Amino acid sequence: MPLEIVRNDITRMEVDAIINAANETLLGGGGVDGAIHRAAGPELLAECRTLGGCPTGEARLTRGYRLPCRYVIHTVGPIWRGGTHGEEQLLVSCYRNSLELAKRNKCESVAFPLISSGAYGYPKDAALKVATDTIRDFLMENDMLVYIVVFDRASFHISGKLYARVAQYIDDNYVDVHGDSGSVRNRRMRLAQSMDVECILEAPVCASAPCFPNSLEDALQTLDESFSQMVLRKIDEAGIKDSVCYKRANLDRKLFSKIRNDVNYHPTKRTALALAVALELNLDETAELLQKAGLALSHSYKFDVIIEYCILNGIYDVNTINQTLFDFDQPLLGA
């Protein structure tokens, strides 16, 4: 199952377990910790008193009580001290130990805050990278739906450099129909017309007229490769397992099974593009895969422009792409 980034209050997440960014006493505190204790009620604190605390990097499990989840998994993140005191390894341990504890208790869905990125001072972009990398590695070997829950936009951003580059690419390529001035539209129209003329002048002269099927029956006998068939062919050409492909695409096994077993499967655009990313298709190959599903990239949609930028720049990590989409208020791939 996939990784999703959502904007929500973690105490409202209806999952098997939520992860609490606790302190070593497990007796409550501020931020996420305090919010979870308030929402769960005094019974949570009473159970936490019996646990004897929790060292940094480890995890402990309690019931969820008044929360809409079965369990709360408490983990203690590292305090940021410049990055030279093992903070990254400890933060990785928080995520890994929490996920393993959820797995042992048969949880199918869990929700994480961005651990240590608040009062503990861990840089948010670095904390996000640790979170997504560790969760991704776990999901390559396990089936679980994992959420990273962000309370507000101020607590989540991709790196400044990537954001600036994507923003510039959107500014250069995104066609905002409603905000486009007449002069800009005219300039684009003149450019398109000049390109059409060049294409006509450069096009080879065909010696004979194109061949068309004589009947509908003939046309149906010469159908092109379907979306499903192209995906399966590309997986074989890449020499990877189905599970590697659908997990790289941030898709779950059940959805991929439908694609594999239905030659006429018609995907959503997000699913098709997720598979293009997982297979590391170039822009032409991506356009071909979309065409198999009756879809196309368009500069009229920011979502499409961001995906185009990522593919052109060799960014095929679905988590990085989804973080970028999230930061621009766009839907995510897969999931």
DOMISE-760573 format. One record per residue: x, y, z of N, C-alpha, C, CB in turn; residue in three letters. Coordinates in pm, whole numbers, padded with zeros to 5 digits, always signed. Glycine has a CB too. Example, Ala and Ser with C-alpha at 12.3 -4.5 7.8 and 13.67 -1.06 7.14 Angstrom:
+01319-00569+00780+01230-00450+00780+01320-00330+00780+01131-00447+00905Ala +01285-00225+00708+01367-00106+00714+01290+00003+00787+01408-00060+00572Ser 
//
This chain:
+00084-00119+00000+00000+00000+00000+00089+00125+00000-00096+00000+00123Met +00034+00240-00036+00118+00358-00063+00141+00449+00057+00056+00437-00171Pro +00222+00550+00029+00248+00659+00122+00172+00781+00075+00400+00689+00135Leu +00096+00842+00165+00020+00962+00130+00059+01077+00224-00131+00935+00137Glu +00063+01196+00168+00083+01317+00247-00051+01389+00253+00197+01409+00186Ile -00099+01416+00372-00230+01480+00386-00220+01596+00482-00337+01378+00434Val -00306+01694+00463-00316+01807+00556-00437+01781+00645-00329+01944+00479Arg -00411+01759+00773-00519+01721+00862-00472+01736+01006-00567+01575+00834Asn -00563+01717+01099-00531+01707+01240-00511+01559+01270-00646+01770+01331Asp -00394+01519+01317-00364+01377+01334-00459+01310+01433-00221+01359+01381Ile -00516+01386+01525-00609+01326+01622-00742+01289+01558-00632+01421+01738Thr -00763+01329+01434-00887+01295+01363-00869+01185+01260-00943+01418+01295Arg -00748+01134+01248-00720+01033+01146-00780+00898+01187-00567+01019+01125Met -00863+00844+01099-00927+00714+01124-00839+00604+01066-01071+00709+01063Glu -00739+00566+01142-00642+00464+01101-00625+00366+01217-00504+00530+01062Val -00551+00260+01191-00528+00163+01299-00442+00222+01410-00462+00037+01244Asp -00343+00302+01372-00255+00361+01473-00208+00498+01430-00134+00270+01500Ala -00201+00590+01525-00133+00717+01501-00004+00717+01581-00224+00839+01538Ile +00093+00788+01529+00223+00796+01597+00230+00927+01672+00342+00783+01496Ile +00269+00918+01797+00282+01036+01881+00429+01073+01894+00220+01012+02021Asn +00462+01197+01861+00598+01248+01882+00610+01288+02029+00630+01371+01787Ala +00649+01192+02112+00645+01208+02256+00780+01254+02312+00604+01077+02322Ala +00783+01278+02443+00912+01299+02511+00944+01171+02589+00907+01425+02608Asn +01062+01164+02647+01108+01039+02708+01024+00994+02827+01250+01054+02751Glu +00952+01085+02890+00869+01046+03004+00738+00980+02961+00839+01168+03091Thr +00694+01009+02840+00564+00964+02787+00446+01020+02867+00558+00811+02787Leu +00469+01129+02940+00363+01183+03026+00297+01307+02967+00421+01215+03161Leu +00310+01324+02837+00245+01437+02772+00336+01558+02765+00119+01474+02844Gly +00300+01649+02679+00380+01770+02661+00305+01867+02573+00517+01737+02600Gly +00380+01941+02490+00317+02037+02401+00304+01981+02261+00396+02166+02399Gly +00262+02065+02168+00254+02027+02027+00167+01907+02001+00390+02001+01976Gly +00214+01817+01915+00140+01696+01879+00114+01611+02003+00215+01616+01773Val +00215+01598+02087+00203+01516+02208+00087+01562+02295+00334+01520+02289Asp +00082+01691+02322-00026+01743+02405-00162+01728+02340-00001+01889+02436Gly -00169+01750+02207-00296+01738+02136-00349+01595+02142-00280+01783+01990Ala -00259+01497+02127-00301+01357+02131-00350+01320+02271-00185+01265+02090Ile -00281+01362+02375-00324+01332+02512-00459+01397+02542-00219+01380+02613His -00478+01520+02497-00607+01587+02523-00721+01515+02453-00602+01734+02477Arg -00697+01473+02328-00803+01408+02251-00831+01266+02301-00766+01403+02103Ala -00728+01197+02350-00746+01059+02395-00811+01050+02533-00613+00989+02398Ala -00793+01155+02614-00850+01153+02749-00750+01104+02852-00974+01066+02752Gly -00785+01113+02979-00692+01081+03089-00650+00934+03092-00755+01117+03222Pro -00728+00847+03030-00692+00706+03030-00557+00682+02961-00801+00623+02961Glu -00526+00762+02858-00399+00745+02788-00283+00776+02882-00394+00836+02664Leu -00292+00884+02956-00186+00919+03049-00170+00811+03155-00215+01056+03115Leu -00280+00755+03202-00274+00650+03304-00197+00528+03251-00416+00608+03349Ala -00221+00490+03126-00148+00376+03069-00001+00411+03046-00214+00330+02937Glu +00023+00532+03002+00162+00574+02979+00245+00570+03107+00165+00715+02921Cys +00182+00596+03221+00254+00593+03348+00308+00453+03378+00164+00639+03461Arg +00244+00351+03322+00286+00213+03350+00402+00168+03263+00170+00118+03330Thr +00442+00249+03163+00542+00206+03065+00685+00238+03105+00513+00270+02932Leu +00703+00327+03200+00837+00359+03246+00919+00441+03149+00908+00236+03276Gly +00853+00519+03065+00924+00606+02972+00966+00534+02844+01045+00664+03039Gly +01041+00607+02760+01084+00553+02631+01211+00625+02588+00972+00567+02522Cys +01320+00553+02561+01443+00619+02515+01426+00679+02376+01560+00520+02515Pro +01506+00777+02342+01504+00838+02209+01531+00734+02102+01608+00952+02201Thr +01448+00737+01998+01464+00644+01886+01381+00518+01899+01605+00607+01872Gly +01330+00488+02017+01249+00368+02037+01100+00403+02032+01284+00300+02171Glu +01014+00300+02048+00870+00322+02036+00796+00233+02136+00822+00292+01892Ala +00682+00283+02185+00596+00209+02277+00451+00220+02230+00612+00263+02424Arg +00371+00118+02260+00233+00114+02212+00134+00121+02326+00209-00012+02130Leu +00027+00200+02307-00085+00204+02401-00214+00196+02322-00081+00334+02490Thr -00323+00184+02392-00455+00191+02328-00484+00336+02285-00566+00139+02423Arg -00584+00351+02199-00619+00484+02149-00725+00555+02230-00665+00473+02009Gly -00799+00481+02312-00903+00537+02399-01004+00622+02321-00840+00620+02509Tyr -01011+00752+02342-01117+00833+02279-01081+00879+02137-01147+00954+02364Arg -00964+00841+02092-00923+00874+01956-00989+00778+01857-00769+00869+01942Leu -01003+00817+01730-01064+00727+01631-00966+00624+01575-01122+00809+01517Pro -00868+00584+01656-00771+00483+01614-00764+00377+01724-00630+00546+01587Cys -00716+00260+01687-00705+00152+01786-00588+00174+01881-00690+00017+01716Arg -00477+00224+01824-00354+00236+01902-00291+00374+01886-00255+00128+01861Tyr -00212+00409+01988-00117+00521+01975+00022+00461+01994-00147+00636+02082Val +00109+00486+01897+00248+00443+01908+00331+00566+01942+00298+00374+01774Ile +00393+00563+02059+00469+00676+02108+00616+00656+02072+00452+00693+02263His +00676+00754+02008+00818+00747+01977+00883+00880+02013+00841+00714+01827Thr +01010+00873+02052+01080+00993+02099+01184+01032+01996+01146+00970+02238Val +01162+01146+01932+01255+01194+01831+01375+01264+01893+01185+01287+01736Gly +01481+01279+01816+01601+01346+01867+01585+01498+01867+01722+01307+01784Pro +01651+01561+01961+01661+01707+01961+01774+01745+01866+01687+01764+02106Ile +01749+01840+01777+01851+01881+01679+01963+01958+01748+01787+01968+01567Trp +02085+01907+01729+02203+01974+01787+02310+01993+01679+02261+01890+01905Arg +02262+02033+01560+02355+02061+01451+02378+01947+01356+02483+02102+01507Gly +02324+01831+01386+02338+01716+01297+02461+01632+01319+02337+01763+01159Gly +02538+01662+01422+02664+01589+01446+02657+01497+01567+02778+01688+01464Thr +02537+01474+01618+02521+01392+01737+02428+01272+01711+02466+01476+01853His +02434+01221+01589+02356+01102+01556+02209+01126+01538+02374+01000+01661Gly +02170+01251+01513+02027+01283+01503+01958+01207+01390+02009+01433+01481Glu +02024+01197+01276+01960+01130+01163+01934+00982+01193+02047+01142+01038Glu +02033+00914+01248+02015+00772+01280+01904+00751+01382+02146+00714+01333Gln +01897+00841+01480+01791+00830+01580+01653+00855+01519+01816+00929+01694Leu +01646+00950+01427+01517+00978+01364+01475+00862+01274+01525+01108+01282Leu +01569+00804+01202+01539+00684+01122+01484+00575+01214+01666+00633+01048Val +01545+00557+01331+01500+00455+01425+01357+00481+01473+01594+00449+01544Ser +01322+00608+01491+01184+00641+01531+01083+00586+01431+01167+00794+01543Cys +01107+00614+01304+01014+00568+01201+01016+00417+01187+01046+00634+01066Tyr +01137+00360+01183+01147+00215+01162+01086+00138+01279+01294+00175+01143Arg +01119+00177+01403+01066+00106+01519+00915+00122+01530+01133+00155+01646Asn +00864+00240+01495+00718+00262+01498+00648+00173+01395+00684+00410+01471Ser +00704+00165+01275+00644+00082+01169+00650-00066+01205+00715+00106+01036Leu +00762-00112+01262+00773-00251+01300+00675-00285+01413+00916-00283+01343Glu +00658-00192+01506+00563-00214+01615+00420-00220+01561+00576-00103+01721Leu +00389-00133+01465+00257-00137+01401+00236-00269+01328+00241-00019+01302Ala +00338-00314+01260+00328-00442+01187+00304-00558+01283+00457-00467+01105Lys +00377-00562+01394+00360-00671+01491+00220-00673+01550+00462-00659+01603Arg +00155-00557+01553+00019-00550+01607-00087-00549+01497+00003-00425+01693Asn -00044-00595+01377-00136-00617+01264-00208-00489+01220-00239-00722+01300Lys -00140-00377+01227-00197-00251+01177-00183-00245+01026-00126-00128+01243Cys -00288-00207+00959-00286-00193+00814-00272-00048+00771-00411-00251+00754Glu -00294+00045+00864-00283+00187+00831-00230+00262+00952-00420+00245+00785Ser -00134+00352+00927-00077+00433+01035-00059+00577+00986+00058+00375+01083Val -00058+00669+01081-00042+00810+01048+00069+00870+01134-00174+00888+01068Ala +00167+00933+01067+00280+00996+01134+00268+01147+01130+00411+00951+01071Phe +00309+01216+01236+00343+01357+01222+00486+01365+01168+00330+01434+01360Pro +00535+01484+01142+00674+01500+01100+00758+01511+01228+00693+01628+01007Leu +00810+01396+01270+00874+01383+01401+00996+01476+01414+00917+01237+01425Ile +01007+01538+01529+01121+01624+01569+01128+01757+01495+01249+01550+01546Ser +01032+01785+01406+01043+01907+01325+00982+02030+01391+00978+01884+01192Ser +00925+02011+01511+00865+02124+01581+00960+02182+01685+00735+02082+01648Gly +00924+02163+01811+01004+02221+01921+01144+02161+01928+00932+02200+02054Ala +01162+02040+01874+01294+01976+01880+01389+02030+01774+01279+01826+01865Tyr +01338+02112+01683+01424+02190+01596+01487+02121+01476+01529+02244+01674Gly +01448+01997+01446+01506+01929+01330+01462+02003+01203+01461+01777+01325Tyr +01555+02040+01114+01515+02114+00992+01407+02038+00916+01638+02137+00901Pro +01302+02108+00878+01185+02042+00823+01215+01965+00693+01077+02143+00797Lys +01294+02025+00603+01319+01953+00478+01401+01827+00504+01392+02044+00379Asp +01497+01833+00597+01577+01715+00630+01491+01610+00703+01698+01755+00718Ala +01402+01657+00793+01313+01565+00864+01219+01495+00767+01231+01641+00970Ala +01171+01567+00667+01082+01510+00567+01153+01405+00484+01026+01619+00476Leu +01278+01431+00449+01355+01334+00370+01377+01205+00448+01489+01393+00327Lys +01412+01217+00575+01429+01098+00659+01297+01020+00665+01476+01137+00801Val +01187+01091+00685+01057+01026+00696+01022+00949+00568+00948+01129+00726Ala +01029+01017+00455+00986+00952+00331+01082+00840+00290+00976+01056+00219Thr +01212+00860+00309+01307+00755+00272+01287+00630+00358+01452+00806+00287Asp +01269+00648+00488+01254+00534+00578+01122+00462+00553+01263+00579+00723Thr +01016+00538+00537+00885+00477+00509+00887+00405+00376+00773+00584+00510Ile +00949+00467+00274+00958+00403+00142+01030+00269+00151+01030+00495+00043Arg +01143+00266+00222+01218+00140+00235+01134+00033+00304+01348+00164+00313Asp +01058+00072+00406+00971-00023+00475+00862-00075+00381+00908+00042+00598Phe +00801+00014+00304+00692-00025+00216+00737-00111+00099+00621+00097+00165Leu +00865-00107+00064+00915-00195-00041+00907-00341+00001+01059-00158-00077Met +00904-00366+00134+00901-00502+00185+00770-00536+00256+01016-00524+00279Glu +00684-00437+00277+00562-00460+00355+00443-00388+00292+00582-00412+00500Asn +00324-00442+00318+00201-00378+00272+00136-00303+00389+00102-00484+00212Asp +00131-00173+00378+00069-00091+00482+00038+00045+00419+00162-00076+00609Met -00072+00105+00460-00105+00241+00416-00049+00338+00519-00260+00260+00398Leu +00042+00424+00476+00111+00515+00569+00083+00659+00529+00264+00487+00571Val +00042+00738+00625+00018+00881+00604+00124+00962+00677-00124+00921+00653Tyr +00170+01068+00611+00241+01175+00682+00140+01289+00693+00375+01220+00606Ile +00108+01326+00815+00001+01423+00840+00063+01559+00870-00091+01376+00958Val +00025+01657+00791+00075+01794+00806-00041+01882+00851+00137+01846+00671Val -00020+01954+00958-00129+02035+01012-00152+02164+00934-00102+02068+01158Phe -00044+02228+00888-00060+02351+00812+00055+02365+00712-00066+02474+00906Asp +00040+02454+00617+00140+02471+00512+00274+02516+00567+00090+02570+00408Arg +00271+02593+00676+00395+02646+00730+00488+02535+00780+00366+02743+00843Ala +00429+02417+00809+00510+02309+00864+00562+02215+00756+00430+02230+00965Ser +00540+02249+00631+00580+02158+00523+00626+02235+00401+00464+02065+00486Phe +00747+02207+00356+00795+02264+00230+00903+02173+00173+00849+02408+00251His +00905+02161+00041+01017+02097-00025+01136+02192-00018+00983+02059-00173Ile +01251+02146-00060+01370+02232-00054+01349+02359-00135+01494+02156-00104Ser +01407+02466-00087+01389+02595-00153+01435+02596-00298+01463+02701-00078Gly +01548+02526-00326+01600+02524-00462+01503+02455-00557+01736+02455-00466Lys +01453+02337-00515+01360+02264-00602+01232+02343-00620+01329+02125-00545Leu +01181+02402-00512+01059+02481-00523+01077+02596-00622+01018+02537-00384Tyr +01191+02664-00613+01215+02778-00703+01224+02733-00848+01345+02850-00662Ala +01291+02619-00872+01305+02571-01009+01170+02529-01067+01402+02454-01015Arg +01091+02459-00987+00959+02418-01034+00869+02539-01056+00893+02321-00934Val +00874+02635-00964+00793+02756-00978+00829+02830-01106+00812+02848-00857Ala +00959+02839-01136+01002+02906-01259+00953+02831-01381+01155+02919-01263Gln +00959+02697-01377+00913+02617-01491+00763+02634-01512+00947+02468-01470Tyr +00688+02638-01402+00544+02662-01413+00519+02800-01474+00475+02651-01274Ile +00593+02899-01427+00575+03036-01477+00605+03043-01627+00666+03133-01401Asp +00703+02965-01673+00741+02967-01814+00647+02888-01903+00879+02913-01830Asp +00578+02787-01845+00505+02693-01929+00355+02683-01903+00564+02560-01913Asn +00312+02719-01783+00171+02704-01749+00086+02807-01822+00150+02716-01598Tyr -00018+02759-01889-00110+02847-01962-00234+02866-01877-00145+02788-02102Val -00243+02979-01811-00359+03013-01730-00460+03083-01820-00320+03103-01607Asp -00560+03008-01863-00654+03061-01963-00726+03184-01912-00755+02955-02001Val -00766+03182-01785-00847+03293-01734-00763+03417-01706-00919+03252-01607His -00636+03398-01671-00553+03512-01638-00466+03559-01751-00467+03479-01523Gly -00474+03494-01867-00387+03526-01980-00433+03656-02045-00387+03411-02083Asp -00340+03749-02061-00374+03874-02127-00386+03853-02277-00269+03982-02098Ser -00454+03945-02345-00470+03935-02490-00338+03934-02562-00555+04047-02541Gly -00243+04015-02516-00114+04021-02584-00039+03890-02572-00030+04134-02528Ser -00047+03828-02452+00022+03700-02433-00044+03593-02519+00020+03658-02284Val -00178+03593-02525-00246+03495-02609-00208+03512-02754-00397+03506-02593Arg -00204+03637-02799-00168+03662-02939-00026+03618-02968-00184+03810-02972Asn +00065+03643-02873+00203+03602-02894+00213+03451-02904+00291+03653-02781Arg +00140+03382-02816+00143+03235-02821+00081+03185-02952+00068+03175-02699Arg -00024+03252-02996-00089+03209-03119+00005+03226-03238-00218+03287-03142Met +00076+03342-03242+00170+03365-03352+00282+03262-03350+00229+03506-03345Arg +00327+03228-03227+00433+03128-03215+00384+02993-03264+00482+03118-03071Leu +00263+02955-03222+00208+02826-03265+00191+02821-03416+00074+02800-03196Ala +00143+02934-03475+00125+02937-03620+00258+02925-03693+00054+03066-03662Gln +00362+02994-03640+00493+02985-03705+00549+02844-03694+00590+03085-03643Ser +00524+02778-03581+00571+02640-03566+00498+02548-03661+00552+02593-03422Met +00369+02571-03682+00293+02489-03775+00347+02505-03916+00146+02526-03771Asp +00378+02629-03954+00432+02653-04087+00564+02580-04104+00450+02803-04112Val +00652+02587-04000+00780+02520-04009+00762+02370-04021+00866+02552-03887Glu +00665+02317-03947+00641+02173-03953+00596+02132-04093+00537+02130-03849Cys +00509+02214-04153+00460+02182-04287+00575+02186-04387+00350+02280-04329Ile +00662+02290-04375+00773+02304-04469+00873+02190-04455+00843+02437-04449Leu +00890+02139-04331+00990+02036-04308+00934+01896-04325+01048+02052-04172Glu +00803+01882-04335+00744+01748-04341+00779+01681-04473+00591+01756-04324Ala +00814+01551-04470+00844+01479-04594+00720+01462-04680+00906+01344-04564Pro +00739+01460-04809+00628+01440-04902+00605+01291-04918+00657+01507-05039Val +00486+01246-04892+00456+01103-04902+00436+01066-05048+00331+01066-04819Cys +00489+00953-05085+00476+00907-05223+00337+00857-05251+00577+00798-05253Ala +00269+00816-05149+00133+00765-05170+00044+00810-05057+00132+00610-05181Ser -00085+00804-05080-00180+00846-04979-00180+00746-04864-00322+00859-05039Ala -00211+00792-04743-00214+00701-04630-00321+00594-04649-00240+00776-04500Pro -00294+00476-04589-00386+00364-04602-00483+00365-04485-00310+00230-04609Cys -00612+00353-04515-00713+00346-04412-00783+00211-04421-00814+00462-04427Phe -00827+00157-04305-00900+00030-04310-01024+00043-04398-00940-00016-04168Pro -01057-00066-04463-01173-00065-04552-01304-00068-04476-01167-00183-04645Asn -01301-00115-04352-01425-00129-04276-01396-00117-04127-01495-00263-04306Ser -01503-00102-04050-01488-00098-03905-01430-00229-03854-01623-00070-03838Leu -01473-00339-03914-01422-00470-03872-01271-00478-03893-01492-00583-03950Glu -01222-00425-04007-01078-00425-04032-01005-00339-03929-01049-00374-04174Asp -01065-00224-03895-01002-00135-03798-00991-00201-03662-01081-00004-03786Ala -01095-00274-03622-01094-00339-03492-00997-00455-03486-01233-00387-03458Leu -00961-00509-03604-00863-00617-03608-00720-00567-03595-00878-00694-03737Gln -00702-00435-03608-00567-00379-03605-00549-00283-03486-00537-00306-03737Thr -00615-00314-03375-00603-00230-03256-00459-00225-03207-00696-00282-03144Leu -00421-00111-03158-00286-00092-03106-00273-00158-02969-00251+00059-03098Asp -00153-00166-02919-00124-00216-02785-00202-00134-02682+00029-00209-02756Glu -00260-00201-02585-00338-00131-02483-00248-00075-02374-00443-00226-02421Ser -00307+00006-02286-00234+00061-02173-00173-00050-02088-00326+00149-02087Phe -00256-00148-02053-00210-00259-01971-00095-00334-02038-00325-00354-01941Ser -00109-00361-02165-00005-00434-02237+00126-00356-02242-00051-00466-02378Gln +00118-00224-02261+00240-00145-02264+00308-00143-02128+00209-00002-02310Met +00231-00131-02021+00288-00132-01887+00361-00263-01861+00179-00110-01781Val +00296-00374-01892+00357-00505-01867+00481-00526-01955+00255-00617-01893Leu +00476-00476-02077+00594-00487-02164+00711-00406-02107+00560-00438-02307Arg +00681-00285-02061+00787-00201-02006+00846-00260-01878+00733-00061-01979Lys +00763-00327-01799+00814-00394-01679+00911-00504-01719+00697-00452-01595Ile +00872-00584-01820+00961-00690-01868+01091-00632-01923+00890-00774-01976Asp +01081-00523-02001+01200-00461-02059+01293-00406-01950+01160-00349-02155Glu +01233-00357-01840+01313-00303-01730+01373-00413-01643+01227-00211-01644Ala +01322-00536-01658+01374-00648-01581+01345-00639-01433+01519-00659-01601Gly +01227-00583-01397+01191-00569-01256+01065-00650-01226+01169-00421-01219Ile +01041-00676-01099+00920-00747-01057+00801-00652-01056+00940-00810-00918Lys +00682-00710-01067+00560-00629-01057+00558-00550-00926+00436-00717-01066Asp +00597-00616-00816+00590-00550-00685+00681-00429-00678+00626-00649-00574Ser +00797-00437-00741+00888-00322-00744+00823-00207-00819+01023-00359-00809Val +00759-00240-00931+00696-00136-01013+00583-00067-00938+00643-00196-01143Cys +00490-00143-00883+00375-00075-00822+00411-00004-00693+00263-00175-00796Tyr +00514-00051-00624+00555+00021-00504+00632+00148-00539+00641-00068-00415Lys +00713+00143-00645+00776+00266-00693+00671+00366-00739+00874+00235-00808Arg +00558+00317-00787+00451+00404-00837+00359+00453-00726+00370+00330-00940Ala +00381+00406-00602+00295+00445-00490+00152+00393-00509+00294+00598-00475Asn +00141+00274-00569+00012+00209-00590+00003+00086-00501-00008+00172-00738Leu -00119+00043-00470-00130-00079-00392-00144-00201-00484-00250-00071-00296Asp -00125-00317-00425-00120-00442-00500-00253-00472-00567-00081-00558-00408Arg -00366-00442-00501-00497-00473-00558-00522-00395-00687-00607-00443-00458Lys -00485-00267-00686-00504-00187-00807-00416-00240-00920-00472-00038-00778Leu -00291-00271-00889-00203-00320-00994-00253-00454-01048-00059-00334-00942Phe -00311-00536-00963-00366-00664-01007-00475-00642-01111-00421-00744-00887Ser -00557-00539-01093-00661-00507-01191-00598-00469-01325-00751-00392-01141Lys -00490-00392-01320-00423-00351-01443-00365-00472-01515-00310-00248-01413Ile -00303-00561-01438-00242-00680-01499-00346-00772-01560-00160-00755-01396Arg -00461-00788-01497-00559-00888-01537-00665-00838-01634-00626-00943-01417Asn -00667-00708-01660-00767-00652-01751-00696-00580-01865-00863-00555-01676Asp -00691-00643-01981-00619-00585-02094-00678-00452-02136-00621-00681-02212Val -00806-00428-02101-00873-00303-02139-00884-00207-02021-01012-00334-02195Asn -00803-00226-01919-00812-00140-01801-00788+00006-01839-00710-00184-01693Tyr -00876+00093-01788-00865+00237-01818-00825+00310-01691-01001+00294-01875His -00701+00356-01679-00654+00417-01555-00693+00564-01543-00504+00403-01545Pro -00683+00616-01422-00688+00760-01405-00554+00818-01452-00716+00799-01256Thr -00552+00947-01472-00427+01011-01515-00319+00996-01408-00451+01160-01545Lys -00357+01009-01282-00260+00997-01174-00198+00858-01170-00327+01027-01040Arg -00279+00755-01194-00227+00619-01196-00133+00598-01314-00341+00517-01201Thr -00174+00646-01432-00091+00630-01552+00044+00700-01534-00163+00686-01675Ala +00042+00821-01481+00167+00895-01462+00252+00833-01352+00137+01041-01430Leu +00188+00778-01249+00264+00711-01144+00342+00594-01201+00171+00664-01032Ala +00280+00520-01292+00349+00406-01354+00458+00454-01450+00248+00317-01429Leu +00434+00564-01519+00539+00620-01606+00661+00659-01524+00485+00744-01683Ala +00637+00717-01407+00747+00755-01317+00818+00630-01266+00694+00840-01199Val +00741+00531-01224+00801+00408-01170+00889+00339-01274+00692+00312-01123Ala +00848+00347-01400+00923+00283-01509+01030+00375-01567+00828+00239-01619Leu +01039+00495-01511+01137+00596-01555+01130+00620-01706+01280+00551-01516Glu +01007+00639-01754+00987+00667-01896+01027+00812-01925+00840+00642-01937Leu +01081+00834-02043+01109+00972-02084+00979+01038-02127+01214+00976-02199Asn +00986+01163-02167+00864+01238-02195+00787+01180-02313+00896+01385-02222Leu +00857+01138-02417+00789+01078-02533+00722+00947-02494+00889+01054-02649Asp +00791+00864-02418+00733+00737-02374+00615+00761-02281+00839+00651-02304Glu +00625+00862-02196+00514+00896-02107+00393+00939-02188+00554+01008-02010Thr +00416+01022-02290+00305+01065-02376+00241+00945-02445+00354+01166-02481Ala +00324+00849-02488+00270+00730-02554+00186+00648-02457+00384+00643-02611Glu +00235+00631-02333+00159+00555-02234+00026+00623-02203+00241+00538-02105Leu +00028+00755-02189-00097+00828-02165-00193+00813-02282-00068+00975-02140Leu -00138+00818-02404-00220+00807-02523-00294+00672-02527-00134+00824-02650Gln -00230+00566-02475-00294+00434-02470-00421+00439-02385-00196+00329-02415Lys -00424+00532-02290-00541+00544-02202-00631+00660-02243-00496+00563-02058Ala -00604+00719-02360-00685+00832-02406-00657+00958-02329-00830+00799-02396Gly -00535+00973-02277-00498+01087-02195-00380+01161-02256-00464+01042-02052Leu -00349+01279-02202-00235+01357-02251-00194+01458-02146-00270+01428-02385Ala -00067+01499-02152-00021+01610-02071-00061+01741-02136+00132+01604-02051Leu -00092+01840-02055-00135+01969-02108-00074+02081-02026-00288+01980-02109Ser -00031+02186-02092+00021+02303-02021-00091+02389-01963+00108+02386-02115His -00215+02341-01973-00327+02411-01911-00345+02370-01765-00455+02385-01989Ser -00267+02272-01719-00282+02223-01582-00146+02225-01511-00340+02079-01582Tyr -00143+02287-01394-00018+02293-01317+00032+02153-01283-00038+02374-01188Lys -00060+02064-01251-00023+01925-01221+00060+01867-01334-00149+01839-01197Phe +00014+01883-01457+00084+01828-01573+00219+01894-01593+00000+01844-01698Asp +00226+02025-01573+00352+02098-01593+00456+02052-01491+00330+02252-01582Val +00413+02028-01367+00506+01981-01264+00559+01842-01299+00438+01979-01125Ile +00470+01753-01343+00513+01619-01382+00610+01628-01500+00392+01530-01419Ile +00579+01712-01596+00667+01729-01711+00805+01777-01667+00605+01828-01811Glu +00809+01873-01576+00937+01924-01526+01017+01810-01463+00914+02037-01423Tyr +00952+01731-01379+01023+01624-01309+01080+01522-01407+00930+01554-01211Cys +01002+01484-01506+01049+01385-01603+01165+01442-01684+00935+01341-01696Ile +01151+01565-01730+01258+01627-01809+01388+01639-01730+01215+01764-01857Leu +01377+01650-01598+01495+01667-01515+01536+01538-01444+01470+01776-01414Asn +01481+01426-01488+01522+01297-01433+01484+01275-01289+01668+01283-01446Gly +01377+01339-01242+01330+01319-01105+01222+01211-01110+01273+01454-01042Ile +01258+01089-01070+01167+00976-01079+01131+00918-00942+01228+00869-01165Tyr +01175+00980-00836+01136+00934-00704+00996+00986-00674+01238+00981-00595Asp +00901+00896-00658+00761+00937-00646+00739+01020-00520+00670+00815-00644Val +00817+00996-00415+00800+01075-00293+00842+01220-00314+00881+01015-00178Asn +00954+01239-00385+00997+01376-00416+00895+01447-00503+01135+01376-00486Thr +00842+01375-00602+00741+01434-00690+00616+01469-00610+00706+01337-00806Ile +00572+01378-00524+00451+01404-00447+00470+01517-00347+00408+01278-00374Asn +00590+01529-00289+00616+01643-00201+00605+01774-00279+00756+01631-00137Gln +00653+01772-00403+00646+01892-00487+00501+01923-00523+00729+01874-00615Thr +00426+01821-00562+00285+01841-00594+00209+01894-00473+00221+01709-00643Leu +00237+01838-00357+00170+01882-00234+00198+02028-00205+00214+01796-00115Phe +00323+02069-00225+00361+02206-00195+00295+02305-00290+00511+02221-00202Asp +00254+02258-00409+00184+02344-00505+00034+02318-00505+00240+02324-00645Phe -00015+02253-00398-00159+02226-00383-00217+02145-00498-00235+02355-00371Asp -00144+02044-00543-00190+01958-00651-00214+01816-00597-00086+01956-00766Gln -00298+01737-00666-00318+01598-00624-00189+01520-00639-00430+01532-00706Pro -00178+01409-00565-00056+01331-00563-00063+01213-00661-00028+01281-00422Leu +00053+01163-00697+00060+01045-00782+00030+00921-00700+00198+01033-00849Leu -00032+00821-00766-00062+00696-00699-00165+00715-00591+00061+00636-00642Gly -00142+00640-00481-00227+00657-00362-00374+00665-00397-00186+00781-00286Ala 
//
